[in-house]
Structure formats: C-alpha cells, structure tokens
Amino acid sequence: MLSRRKPWHCMAKGLILGCLLTGFLLLLYSYAIAPSQVAMAKASAPSHCSSPPTLPANITKGSCWPKLDIVFMKTHKTASSTLLNILFRFGQKHRLKFAFPSGYNDFNYPSFFKRSLVHNYQPGDCFNIICNHMRFYYSEVRSLVAANATFITVLRDPAHLFESSFHYFGLVVPFTWKLTGHNKLAKFLQDPNRYYNPKGFNAYYLHNLLFFDLGYNNELDPRSPQVAKNILEVEQRFHLVMLQEYFDESLVLLKELLCWELEDILYFKLNARQASAVSPLTGELYRRATDWNKLDALLYRHFNASFWRKVEAFGRERMAREVASLRRENKRMERICIDGEHAVDAKDIEKPSLQPWQAMGAKTILGYNLKKHINHQYDQLCRKMVTPDIQYMTELGVNLWVTKLWWYIRMLLQI
C-alpha cells in the first residue's frame, strides 16, 4: 500500500509558515514592554503635559468652543473602528496632534500603555488625540493630554461582544483548537472552564474583554468588592461611555459633549462582518455568554443605566430629531460616495487601499467601493470615510512597518 504523504510543496509551505510565525512572535515579544496581567506597580512617576498644543487658527468661536483634546479608549469589537475614523477625520481637518504608536497599529497591546510607546515621545510632550488600541493605564495616558481633555470609550452587550470576539480572534487563541463540531461557540459555552486557561496565549480575548481593555483584572470573582470599585473608577474617569447598540444616540451625545457639528460625526460603518459570519445567540446561548463574561455584564449594566439618564437629560424628543438628522445625512453621503450604496464582501473590493484587515483564516469583514465619478466637493471626504484604519494611519504619517510586514506575509501565504 502506498503511503499517504503530503506533497513536498505543502510541507515546505507549512515549514516556511511556521518559521515566519515563530519569528514574528519572537519579534513581538522582543518589543513587549510590560506584562499583560500584572499592574505597573514600579512605573516611574508620569511627567506632566507641560505645554498644551496651540488651538488651530481655523476654529471660530460660536456659542461654545469645539473640544479638541480627546482620549478615546478603543475597546475591541465595539464599532470602535468607525469612531476611530471620525476622530482621524476631525484631527486631520483641524491639524491636531495625535499620539500614535510606532511600528504597530496599537500601543503594544496587551501590555499596559506607557507614554514611552508613543512615537518620538519626549518628556513633557502634549497631544490632542489618543485613540489607538491599548490596555488602559490612566496615569500614563493622563500625562500626555491637557487637564481638560475629554475621555470617552464605547461598550457593547457582552454576550454579542463575546460572539464577535470568539469568531474574530478564535484562531489565535490556542485553547479553542481543542473544540470540535460545527458550532464551536456553543461547544465552548457548554462548559467554558473545561477549555479556558486564563494563562493561555491570548486568553483575554475570550473572557471579560472589556474589563481587560480598561486595565482591570478580567479574572476577578464577580462577587469581589473590587469589581464595583473598578466600575466606579471608570465612571469617574470617563466623560462619556457610549453604547455600540445605540451608536447614533451615542454620537449625538458625543457631538453635544464636544461642541462639534453634525458633519463631524457622519460615518459609514467600518469593520462590519458578513451577516452569514454572525452566529445567532439563542436565549440559552445568550445567557451562557453573559454569565461567562459576568464582569463585563456588570460593567455594561451600570453604563447602560447611566447612558439613558444622559439621554433623558438631553431630551428624548430632541434626541429623536438629531438621530433622524444624522441618519438622513449618512444616507445622503452613501448616495454621493458609495457604489451600490452598500458594503461589499472583501473579494469584491476593487482597490487594495480600501481592503480592511481580516481575521486569521477568514475574509468576513466587509468594505466599500467608491463611485467612479464623485463631485469634487465630496471626493476627499468620501475617500476618507471608507478608508480602513491601518491605511488611514499610514496617510497620517504613521510608520506601521511591523503591521505591514505581517500583512504581506499573510497575503503571500494566503492566511
């Protein structure tokens, strides 16, 4: 009987892939500054922002001054890329100073944020906008912005966030490789502790990810009094906690808080998945996913309540009018900019510059094609509104050589 051996080119491809992945991971680890699970107890005392950036000349004073100093704590899988695009456009329009990472598109996540991770940072430097993925460390971030900077973040229903994170990051979380069957999500939620290893590589993606992103211990006992203390701390530090499920209402509150104009918060949804790639959460699966992410559920419950108190204070009727205006303007921009007026699958995106970053092993993230003939008045705005964050960062002058290297490796090996 002939032995079943893999063709030599498949073996070679696997070997090359293994070497490249290993080398890449070693490279990442060589750049790691702080461990992901322990607090920065020995961090040096942060220097203070000594000379806030000058207000741009193209801001005119009206009933209130637009706020220009913003920290956006970018959480994972919460429509945060769409908000990032809004901040990129506003900052570029007003020539604001961004604090960007160097080499990567994040601040060495999952390590805690340190100001030394900011590209070309010098002690005393001040910035207008900080908005890339990080593991939040308040005093380090605070040292980089003016005293009156506005802190914002966005949360999502933890069950749906877990579903999204499971499918997007699953292949880079090794303990999920043991799962069998068609519905690995359901299999995992039947008995999470059977598969989950809190010390496993990338484990944080699949347990209380919001708590982790915000810089807290995602393995706390939900009954611990520390949980309530952490939630209260978030409330004290952030001026607005937005909700992904009520994104338009959140943007209206943001516009009010920052004294921005309607045109500043227009958007197209970025990094959305194909509908076929979303696993429906039945009542039982939803309950299990919520219970598994109990810390995030407690966090979300608290800020869901505070969010609607802000809506009441803003005025329900006024909110309805402003949301309608925002949606009307977004639809108008779709008619002006988007070919077919809808997002398309990755394989149908015509320009490589508009290709979004995809999860390992799948191409489920949608993107856009621009119309061939766009009125010159809207040409630049249309292009910016559909540009994925990595390409937009490059346009803003960020050197993403590590991220791009990994992108090219994945394209070469089709992974």
DRENDO-1510 file (C-alpha; in Angstrom, 1 decimal, always signed):
<recs>
REC; n; res; u; v; w
REC; 1; MET; +0.0; +0.0; +0.0 .
REC; 2; LEU; +1.3; +3.4; -1.0 .
REC; 3; SER; +2.0; +5.7; +2.0 .
REC; 4; ARG; -0.1; +8.9; +2.1 .
REC; 5; ARG; +2.4; +11.6; +2.3 .
REC; 6; LYS; +1.8; +15.3; +1.9 .
REC; 7; PRO; +3.3; +16.8; -1.3 .
REC; 8; TRP; +6.6; +18.3; -0.7 .
REC; 9; HIS; +5.4; +21.8; -1.6 .
REC; 10; CYS; +2.7; +21.6; +1.1 .
REC; 11; MET; +5.3; +20.5; +3.7 .
REC; 12; ALA; +7.6; +23.3; +2.6 .
REC; 13; LYS; +4.8; +25.9; +2.8 .
REC; 14; GLY; +4.0; +24.7; +6.3 .
REC; 15; LEU; +7.6; +24.9; +7.4 .
REC; 16; ILE; +8.0; +28.4; +6.0 .
REC; 17; LEU; +4.8; +29.5; +7.6 .
REC; 18; GLY; +5.9; +28.0; +11.0 .
REC; 19; CYS; +9.3; +29.8; +10.8 .
REC; 20; LEU; +7.7; +33.1; +9.8 .
REC; 21; LEU; +5.1; +32.9; +12.5 .
REC; 22; THR; +7.7; +31.9; +15.1 .
REC; 23; GLY; +10.0; +34.8; +14.0 .
REC; 24; PHE; +7.1; +37.2; +14.0 .
REC; 25; LEU; +6.0; +36.2; +17.5 .
REC; 26; LEU; +9.6; +36.5; +18.8 .
REC; 27; LEU; +9.7; +39.9; +17.3 .
REC; 28; LEU; +6.5; +40.9; +19.0 .
REC; 29; TYR; +7.7; +39.6; +22.3 .
REC; 30; SER; +11.1; +41.4; +21.9 .
REC; 31; TYR; +9.1; +44.6; +21.7 .
REC; 32; ALA; +6.9; +43.9; +24.7 .
REC; 33; ILE; +7.3; +46.4; +27.4 .
REC; 34; ALA; +5.1; +45.3; +30.2 .
REC; 35; PRO; +3.4; +42.1; +31.1 .
REC; 36; SER; -0.3; +41.9; +30.3 .
REC; 37; GLN; -1.7; +40.5; +33.5 .
REC; 38; VAL; +0.2; +42.5; +36.2 .
REC; 39; ALA; -0.2; +46.1; +37.2 .
REC; 40; MET; +2.6; +48.6; +36.6 .
REC; 41; ALA; +3.5; +49.0; +40.3 .
REC; 42; LYS; +7.0; +50.2; +39.6 .
REC; 43; ALA; +6.2; +52.7; +36.8 .
REC; 44; SER; +8.0; +55.9; +37.2 .
REC; 45; ALA; +6.0; +59.0; +38.2 .
REC; 46; PRO; +4.5; +60.4; +35.0 .
REC; 47; SER; +5.7; +63.7; +33.8 .
REC; 48; HIS; +3.0; +66.4; +33.2 .
REC; 49; CYS; +1.9; +67.8; +29.9 .
REC; 50; SER; +4.0; +71.0; +30.0 .
REC; 51; SER; +2.8; +72.9; +27.0 .
REC; 52; PRO; -0.6; +72.1; +25.5 .
REC; 53; PRO; -0.8; +72.3; +21.7 .
REC; 54; THR; -1.9; +75.7; +20.3 .
REC; 55; LEU; -5.5; +76.0; +19.2 .
REC; 56; PRO; -5.8; +75.8; +15.4 .
REC; 57; ALA; -6.5; +79.0; +13.6 .
REC; 58; ASN; -9.4; +77.6; +11.6 .
REC; 59; ILE; -11.6; +77.2; +14.7 .
REC; 60; THR; -14.1; +80.1; +15.1 .
REC; 61; LYS; -15.8; +80.9; +18.3 .
REC; 62; GLY; -19.6; +80.4; +18.4 .
REC; 63; SER; -21.9; +79.5; +21.2 .
REC; 64; CYS; -19.2; +77.2; +22.5 .
REC; 65; TRP; -15.7; +76.1; +21.6 .
REC; 66; PRO; -15.2; +72.7; +19.9 .
REC; 67; LYS; -13.2; +70.5; +22.2 .
REC; 68; LEU; -10.0; +69.3; +20.6 .
REC; 69; ASP; -8.3; +67.3; +23.4 .
REC; 70; ILE; -9.7; +63.8; +23.4 .
REC; 71; VAL; -8.7; +60.4; +24.7 .
REC; 72; PHE; -10.7; +57.5; +23.1 .
REC; 73; MET; -10.1; +54.3; +24.9 .
REC; 74; LYS; -10.6; +52.0; +21.9 .
REC; 75; THR; -12.2; +48.7; +23.1 .
REC; 76; HIS; -12.3; +45.6; +20.9 .
REC; 77; LYS; -15.3; +44.6; +18.7 .
REC; 78; THR; -17.5; +47.6; +19.7 .
REC; 79; ALA; -17.8; +49.6; +16.5 .
REC; 80; SER; -14.6; +51.4; +17.7 .
REC; 81; SER; -13.1; +51.5; +14.2 .
REC; 82; THR; -16.0; +53.6; +13.0 .
REC; 83; LEU; -15.4; +56.0; +15.8 .
REC; 84; LEU; -11.7; +56.0; +15.1 .
REC; 85; ASN; -12.4; +57.1; +11.5 .
REC; 86; ILE; -14.4; +60.0; +12.9 .
REC; 87; LEU; -11.5; +61.1; +15.1 .
REC; 88; PHE; -9.0; +60.7; +12.4 .
REC; 89; ARG; -11.0; +63.0; +10.1 .
REC; 90; PHE; -11.6; +65.6; +12.8 .
REC; 91; GLY; -8.0; +65.6; +13.8 .
REC; 92; GLN; -6.8; +65.9; +10.2 .
REC; 93; LYS; -9.2; +68.6; +9.4 .
REC; 94; HIS; -8.1; +70.8; +12.3 .
REC; 95; ARG; -4.4; +69.8; +12.1 .
REC; 96; LEU; -4.4; +68.3; +15.6 .
REC; 97; LYS; -1.5; +66.4; +17.2 .
REC; 98; PHE; -2.1; +62.6; +17.5 .
REC; 99; ALA; -0.2; +60.3; +19.9 .
REC; 100; PHE; +0.5; +57.3; +17.6 .
REC; 101; PRO; +2.3; +54.1; +18.3 .
REC; 102; SER; +5.5; +53.2; +16.4 .
REC; 103; GLY; +5.6; +50.3; +14.1 .
REC; 104; TYR; +2.3; +48.9; +15.1 .
REC; 105; ASN; -1.3; +50.0; +14.8 .
REC; 106; ASP; -1.7; +49.6; +18.6 .
REC; 107; PHE; +0.2; +50.6; +21.7 .
REC; 108; ASN; +1.8; +47.2; +22.2 .
REC; 109; TYR; -1.4; +45.6; +23.3 .
REC; 110; PRO; -2.0; +43.5; +25.5 .
REC; 111; SER; +0.8; +45.2; +27.6 .
REC; 112; PHE; -0.3; +48.2; +29.7 .
REC; 113; PHE; +0.0; +51.6; +28.0 .
REC; 114; LYS; +3.2; +53.6; +28.7 .
REC; 115; ARG; +3.9; +57.0; +27.3 .
REC; 116; SER; +7.3; +55.8; +26.0 .
REC; 117; LEU; +5.3; +53.7; +23.4 .
REC; 118; VAL; +4.2; +56.9; +21.7 .
REC; 119; HIS; +6.2; +57.6; +18.5 .
REC; 120; ASN; +9.0; +60.1; +19.0 .
REC; 121; TYR; +7.8; +60.8; +22.6 .
REC; 122; GLN; +9.9; +63.3; +24.6 .
REC; 123; PRO; +9.2; +64.1; +28.3 .
REC; 124; GLY; +6.7; +66.9; +28.6 .
REC; 125; ASP; +5.1; +66.3; +25.1 .
REC; 126; CYS; +1.4; +67.1; +24.8 .
REC; 127; PHE; -1.1; +65.6; +22.4 .
REC; 128; ASN; -4.6; +66.5; +21.3 .
REC; 129; ILE; -5.9; +63.0; +20.4 .
REC; 130; ILE; -5.0; +59.5; +21.7 .
REC; 131; CYS; -7.2; +56.8; +20.1 .
REC; 132; ASN; -5.4; +53.6; +19.2 .
REC; 133; HIS; -5.9; +50.2; +20.8 .
REC; 134; MET; -4.2; +49.9; +24.2 .
REC; 135; ARG; -4.6; +48.3; +27.6 .
REC; 136; PHE; -5.6; +51.4; +29.5 .
REC; 137; TYR; -3.3; +52.8; +32.2 .
REC; 138; TYR; -4.9; +56.1; +33.3 .
REC; 139; SER; -2.0; +58.0; +34.8 .
REC; 140; GLU; +0.3; +57.3; +31.8 .
REC; 141; VAL; -2.4; +58.5; +29.4 .
REC; 142; ARG; -3.4; +61.5; +31.5 .
REC; 143; SER; +0.2; +62.7; +31.4 .
REC; 144; LEU; +0.1; +63.2; +27.7 .
REC; 145; VAL; -3.0; +65.4; +27.4 .
REC; 146; ALA; -4.3; +68.8; +28.7 .
REC; 147; ALA; -6.0; +68.8; +32.1 .
REC; 148; ASN; -9.4; +69.5; +30.4 .
REC; 149; ALA; -9.1; +66.6; +27.9 .
REC; 150; THR; -12.3; +64.6; +27.3 .
REC; 151; PHE; -12.1; +60.9; +28.0 .
REC; 152; ILE; -14.6; +58.6; +26.1 .
REC; 153; THR; -15.0; +54.9; +25.4 .
REC; 154; VAL; -17.6; +52.5; +24.0 .
REC; 155; LEU; -19.1; +49.3; +25.4 .
REC; 156; ARG; -21.1; +46.5; +23.8 .
REC; 157; ASP; -23.5; +43.9; +25.2 .
REC; 158; PRO; -21.0; +41.3; +26.5 .
REC; 159; ALA; -22.8; +38.3; +25.0 .
REC; 160; HIS; -22.7; +39.7; +21.5 .
REC; 161; LEU; -19.2; +41.1; +22.0 .
REC; 162; PHE; -18.1; +37.6; +23.1 .
REC; 163; GLU; -19.6; +36.0; +19.9 .
REC; 164; SER; -17.8; +38.6; +17.7 .
REC; 165; SER; -14.5; +38.2; +19.6 .
REC; 166; PHE; -14.7; +34.4; +19.5 .
REC; 167; HIS; -15.1; +34.3; +15.7 .
REC; 168; TYR; -12.6; +37.1; +15.0 .
REC; 169; PHE; -9.8; +36.0; +17.4 .
REC; 170; GLY; -10.6; +32.3; +17.8 .
REC; 171; LEU; -7.8; +31.1; +15.6 .
REC; 172; VAL; -5.1; +33.0; +17.6 .
REC; 173; VAL; -6.4; +31.6; +21.0 .
REC; 174; PRO; -4.8; +28.1; +21.1 .
REC; 175; PHE; -7.2; +26.5; +23.6 .
REC; 176; THR; -10.0; +26.9; +21.1 .
REC; 177; TRP; -8.2; +24.5; +18.8 .
REC; 178; LYS; -9.4; +21.6; +21.0 .
REC; 179; LEU; -13.0; +22.4; +20.2 .
REC; 180; THR; -14.8; +20.1; +17.8 .
REC; 181; GLY; -18.0; +20.2; +15.9 .
REC; 182; HIS; -19.7; +22.7; +13.6 .
REC; 183; ASN; -20.7; +25.2; +16.3 .
REC; 184; LYS; -17.6; +25.7; +18.4 .
REC; 185; LEU; -19.0; +28.7; +20.1 .
REC; 186; ALA; -21.9; +26.6; +21.5 .
REC; 187; LYS; -19.5; +23.8; +22.4 .
REC; 188; PHE; -17.3; +26.2; +24.4 .
REC; 189; LEU; -20.2; +27.8; +26.2 .
REC; 190; GLN; -21.5; +24.4; +27.4 .
REC; 191; ASP; -18.5; +24.2; +29.7 .
REC; 192; PRO; -16.1; +27.1; +29.4 .
REC; 193; ASN; -13.9; +26.1; +32.3 .
REC; 194; ARG; -13.2; +22.8; +30.6 .
REC; 195; TYR; -11.4; +24.6; +27.7 .
REC; 196; TYR; -10.4; +28.0; +29.1 .
REC; 197; ASN; -7.0; +28.6; +30.5 .
REC; 198; PRO; -6.5; +32.1; +32.0 .
REC; 199; LYS; -2.8; +31.8; +31.5 .
REC; 200; GLY; -3.1; +30.7; +27.9 .
REC; 201; PHE; -1.9; +32.7; +24.9 .
REC; 202; ASN; -4.4; +35.4; +24.0 .
REC; 203; ALA; -6.9; +34.1; +26.5 .
REC; 204; TYR; -8.1; +37.6; +27.5 .
REC; 205; TYR; -9.9; +37.8; +24.1 .
REC; 206; LEU; -12.4; +35.3; +25.3 .
REC; 207; HIS; -13.2; +36.4; +28.9 .
REC; 208; ASN; -14.4; +39.8; +30.1 .
REC; 209; LEU; -12.5; +41.6; +27.3 .
REC; 210; LEU; -14.0; +45.0; +28.2 .
REC; 211; PHE; -12.7; +44.7; +31.7 .
REC; 212; PHE; -9.3; +43.7; +30.4 .
REC; 213; ASP; -9.1; +46.5; +27.8 .
REC; 214; LEU; -9.9; +49.0; +30.5 .
REC; 215; GLY; -6.9; +47.9; +32.5 .
REC; 216; TYR; -8.5; +45.7; +35.1 .
REC; 217; ASN; -8.2; +42.1; +36.2 .
REC; 218; ASN; -10.6; +40.2; +34.0 .
REC; 219; GLU; -10.4; +37.1; +36.2 .
REC; 220; LEU; -11.8; +38.7; +39.3 .
REC; 221; ASP; -14.6; +36.9; +41.2 .
REC; 222; PRO; -17.8; +38.8; +40.2 .
REC; 223; ARG; -18.7; +39.0; +43.9 .
REC; 224; SER; -15.5; +40.8; +44.8 .
REC; 225; PRO; -16.0; +44.4; +46.1 .
REC; 226; GLN; -13.1; +45.3; +43.7 .
REC; 227; VAL; -15.5; +45.0; +40.8 .
REC; 228; ALA; -17.7; +47.8; +42.0 .
REC; 229; LYS; -14.7; +49.9; +42.7 .
REC; 230; ASN; -13.4; +49.4; +39.2 .
REC; 231; ILE; -16.7; +50.3; +37.6 .
REC; 232; LEU; -16.9; +53.4; +39.8 .
REC; 233; GLU; -13.4; +54.4; +38.7 .
REC; 234; VAL; -14.5; +54.1; +35.0 .
REC; 235; GLU; -17.4; +56.4; +35.7 .
REC; 236; GLN; -15.1; +59.0; +37.4 .
REC; 237; ARG; -12.5; +58.9; +34.6 .
REC; 238; PHE; -14.7; +58.9; +31.5 .
REC; 239; HIS; -16.9; +61.8; +30.5 .
REC; 240; LEU; -18.9; +59.6; +28.1 .
REC; 241; VAL; -19.3; +55.9; +27.9 .
REC; 242; MET; -21.0; +55.1; +24.6 .
REC; 243; LEU; -23.0; +52.0; +23.7 .
REC; 244; GLN; -22.5; +50.1; +20.4 .
REC; 245; GLU; -26.1; +49.1; +20.3 .
REC; 246; TYR; -27.2; +52.8; +20.3 .
REC; 247; PHE; -24.3; +54.1; +18.3 .
REC; 248; ASP; -26.2; +57.0; +16.7 .
REC; 249; GLU; -27.6; +58.2; +20.0 .
REC; 250; SER; -24.1; +57.9; +21.4 .
REC; 251; LEU; -22.7; +60.1; +18.6 .
REC; 252; VAL; -25.4; +62.7; +19.3 .
REC; 253; LEU; -24.3; +62.8; +22.9 .
REC; 254; LEU; -20.7; +63.0; +21.8 .
REC; 255; LYS; -21.4; +65.9; +19.5 .
REC; 256; GLU; -23.1; +67.7; +22.4 .
REC; 257; LEU; -20.3; +67.0; +24.8 .
REC; 258; LEU; -17.6; +68.1; +22.4 .
REC; 259; CYS; -19.5; +71.0; +20.8 .
REC; 260; TRP; -19.0; +69.6; +17.4 .
REC; 261; GLU; -21.1; +70.0; +14.2 .
REC; 262; LEU; -23.2; +67.3; +12.5 .
REC; 263; GLU; -20.7; +67.0; +9.7 .
REC; 264; ASP; -18.0; +66.0; +12.2 .
REC; 265; ILE; -19.9; +62.8; +13.2 .
REC; 266; LEU; -21.0; +61.5; +9.8 .
REC; 267; TYR; -19.9; +57.9; +9.2 .
REC; 268; PHE; -20.0; +54.7; +7.2 .
REC; 269; LYS; -19.9; +51.5; +9.3 .
REC; 270; LEU; -16.4; +50.1; +9.2 .
REC; 271; ASN; -15.2; +46.6; +10.0 .
REC; 272; ALA; -18.6; +45.1; +9.9 .
REC; 273; ARG; -19.0; +41.3; +9.3 .
REC; 274; GLN; -21.0; +39.5; +6.7 .
REC; 275; ALA; -24.3; +38.5; +8.1 .
REC; 276; SER; -23.6; +34.9; +7.4 .
REC; 277; ALA; -20.5; +35.1; +9.7 .
REC; 278; VAL; -22.5; +36.1; +12.7 .
REC; 279; SER; -23.6; +33.2; +15.0 .
REC; 280; PRO; -27.2; +33.8; +16.2 .
REC; 281; LEU; -27.3; +33.6; +20.0 .
REC; 282; THR; -30.4; +31.7; +21.2 .
REC; 283; GLY; -31.8; +32.6; +24.6 .
REC; 284; GLU; -29.8; +29.9; +26.3 .
REC; 285; LEU; -26.5; +30.7; +24.5 .
REC; 286; TYR; -27.0; +34.4; +25.2 .
REC; 287; ARG; -27.5; +33.6; +28.9 .
REC; 288; ARG; -24.4; +31.4; +29.0 .
REC; 289; ALA; -22.3; +34.0; +27.2 .
REC; 290; THR; -23.5; +36.7; +29.6 .
REC; 291; ASP; -22.7; +34.5; +32.6 .
REC; 292; TRP; -19.3; +33.7; +31.3 .
REC; 293; ASN; -18.5; +37.4; +30.9 .
REC; 294; LYS; -20.0; +38.4; +34.2 .
REC; 295; LEU; -17.6; +41.3; +34.9 .
REC; 296; ASP; -18.4; +42.8; +31.6 .
REC; 297; ALA; -22.1; +42.3; +32.2 .
REC; 298; LEU; -21.9; +44.2; +35.4 .
REC; 299; LEU; -20.0; +47.0; +33.7 .
REC; 300; TYR; -22.4; +47.1; +30.8 .
REC; 301; ARG; -25.5; +47.1; +33.1 .
REC; 302; HIS; -24.1; +50.1; +35.0 .
REC; 303; PHE; -23.3; +52.2; +32.0 .
REC; 304; ASN; -26.5; +51.2; +30.1 .
REC; 305; ALA; -28.4; +52.8; +33.0 .
REC; 306; SER; -26.2; +55.9; +33.1 .
REC; 307; PHE; -26.4; +56.2; +29.3 .
REC; 308; TRP; -30.2; +56.5; +29.4 .
REC; 309; ARG; -30.1; +59.0; +32.2 .
REC; 310; LYS; -27.9; +61.2; +29.9 .
REC; 311; VAL; -30.5; +60.7; +27.1 .
REC; 312; GLU; -33.3; +61.8; +29.4 .
REC; 313; ALA; -31.3; +64.9; +30.4 .
REC; 314; PHE; -30.6; +65.6; +26.7 .
REC; 315; GLY; -34.3; +65.2; +25.9 .
REC; 316; ARG; -36.0; +62.2; +24.2 .
REC; 317; GLU; -37.7; +64.3; +21.5 .
REC; 318; ARG; -34.6; +66.3; +20.8 .
REC; 319; MET; -32.6; +63.0; +20.6 .
REC; 320; ALA; -35.0; +61.5; +18.1 .
REC; 321; ARG; -34.8; +64.6; +15.9 .
REC; 322; GLU; -31.0; +64.6; +16.0 .
REC; 323; VAL; -30.7; +60.9; +15.3 .
REC; 324; ALA; -33.0; +61.3; +12.4 .
REC; 325; SER; -30.8; +64.1; +11.0 .
REC; 326; LEU; -27.7; +62.1; +11.4 .
REC; 327; ARG; -29.2; +59.1; +9.6 .
REC; 328; ARG; -30.5; +61.2; +6.9 .
REC; 329; GLU; -27.1; +62.8; +6.3 .
REC; 330; ASN; -25.4; +59.4; +6.4 .
REC; 331; LYS; -27.8; +58.1; +3.7 .
REC; 332; ARG; -27.1; +61.2; +1.6 .
REC; 333; MET; -23.4; +60.6; +1.8 .
REC; 334; GLU; -24.0; +56.9; +0.8 .
REC; 335; ARG; -25.8; +58.1; -2.3 .
REC; 336; ILE; -22.9; +60.5; -3.1 .
REC; 337; CYS; -20.0; +58.2; -2.3 .
REC; 338; ILE; -20.7; +54.5; -2.3 .
REC; 339; ASP; -21.0; +52.4; -5.4 .
REC; 340; GLY; -24.3; +50.5; -5.0 .
REC; 341; GLU; -24.9; +52.4; -1.7 .
REC; 342; HIS; -23.9; +49.4; +0.4 .
REC; 343; ALA; -20.9; +47.5; +1.7 .
REC; 344; VAL; -19.4; +44.5; -0.2 .
REC; 345; ASP; -17.5; +41.3; +0.5 .
REC; 346; ALA; -13.7; +41.5; +0.7 .
REC; 347; LYS; -13.4; +39.7; -2.7 .
REC; 348; ASP; -15.5; +42.4; -4.4 .
REC; 349; ILE; -13.5; +45.4; -3.1 .
REC; 350; GLU; -11.7; +46.8; -6.1 .
REC; 351; LYS; -9.0; +49.0; -4.6 .
REC; 352; PRO; -6.3; +47.3; -2.3 .
REC; 353; SER; -6.2; +50.6; -0.4 .
REC; 354; LEU; -9.7; +50.1; +0.8 .
REC; 355; GLN; -9.2; +46.5; +1.9 .
REC; 356; PRO; -9.9; +46.1; +5.7 .
REC; 357; TRP; -7.8; +44.0; +7.9 .
REC; 358; GLN; -9.2; +40.4; +8.1 .
REC; 359; ALA; -9.3; +37.8; +10.8 .
REC; 360; MET; -7.0; +34.9; +10.5 .
REC; 361; GLY; -8.3; +32.2; +8.3 .
REC; 362; ALA; -11.4; +34.1; +7.0 .
REC; 363; LYS; -12.4; +37.1; +4.9 .
REC; 364; THR; -15.6; +38.1; +6.5 .
REC; 365; ILE; -15.1; +41.8; +7.1 .
REC; 366; LEU; -16.9; +44.0; +4.6 .
REC; 367; GLY; -15.6; +47.1; +2.8 .
REC; 368; TYR; -16.7; +49.6; +0.2 .
REC; 369; ASN; -16.2; +50.6; -3.4 .
REC; 370; LEU; -16.4; +54.3; -4.2 .
REC; 371; LYS; -18.3; +55.6; -7.1 .
REC; 372; LYS; -16.3; +56.3; -10.2 .
REC; 373; HIS; -17.4; +59.9; -10.6 .
REC; 374; ILE; -17.8; +61.8; -7.4 .
REC; 375; ASN; -18.4; +65.6; -7.2 .
REC; 376; HIS; -15.1; +67.3; -6.5 .
REC; 377; GLN; -16.7; +68.9; -3.4 .
REC; 378; TYR; -17.1; +65.4; -1.8 .
REC; 379; ASP; -14.2; +63.5; -3.3 .
REC; 380; GLN; -11.8; +63.7; -0.4 .
REC; 381; LEU; -14.4; +63.3; +2.3 .
REC; 382; CYS; -15.8; +60.2; +0.6 .
REC; 383; ARG; -12.4; +58.6; +0.4 .
REC; 384; LYS; -11.6; +59.3; +4.0 .
REC; 385; MET; -14.9; +57.9; +5.3 .
REC; 386; VAL; -14.3; +54.5; +3.7 .
REC; 387; THR; -10.6; +54.2; +4.4 .
REC; 388; PRO; -9.7; +51.4; +6.9 .
REC; 389; ASP; -7.8; +52.5; +10.0 .
REC; 390; ILE; -4.4; +51.0; +9.0 .
REC; 391; GLN; -4.4; +52.8; +5.7 .
REC; 392; TYR; -5.6; +56.0; +7.3 .
REC; 393; MET; -2.8; +55.9; +9.8 .
REC; 394; THR; -0.3; +55.5; +7.0 .
REC; 395; GLU; -1.9; +58.6; +5.4 .
REC; 396; LEU; -1.4; +60.4; +8.7 .
REC; 397; GLY; +2.3; +59.6; +8.5 .
REC; 398; VAL; +2.5; +56.6; +10.9 .
REC; 399; ASN; +5.2; +54.1; +10.2 .
REC; 400; LEU; +3.4; +50.7; +10.5 .
REC; 401; TRP; +6.3; +48.5; +9.4 .
REC; 402; VAL; +5.6; +45.6; +11.7 .
REC; 403; THR; +1.8; +45.6; +10.9 .
REC; 404; LYS; +2.5; +45.8; +7.2 .
REC; 405; LEU; +5.1; +43.1; +7.3 .
REC; 406; TRP; +2.6; +40.8; +8.9 .
REC; 407; TRP; +0.0; +41.9; +6.3 .
REC; 408; TYR; +2.4; +41.0; +3.4 .
REC; 409; ILE; +3.3; +37.6; +5.0 .
REC; 410; ARG; -0.4; +36.8; +5.3 .
REC; 411; MET; -1.1; +37.8; +1.7 .
REC; 412; LEU; +1.9; +35.7; +0.5 .
REC; 413; LEU; +0.7; +32.6; +2.4 .
REC; 414; GLN; -3.0; +33.3; +1.9 .
REC; 415; ILE; -3.8; +33.0; +5.6 .
</recs>
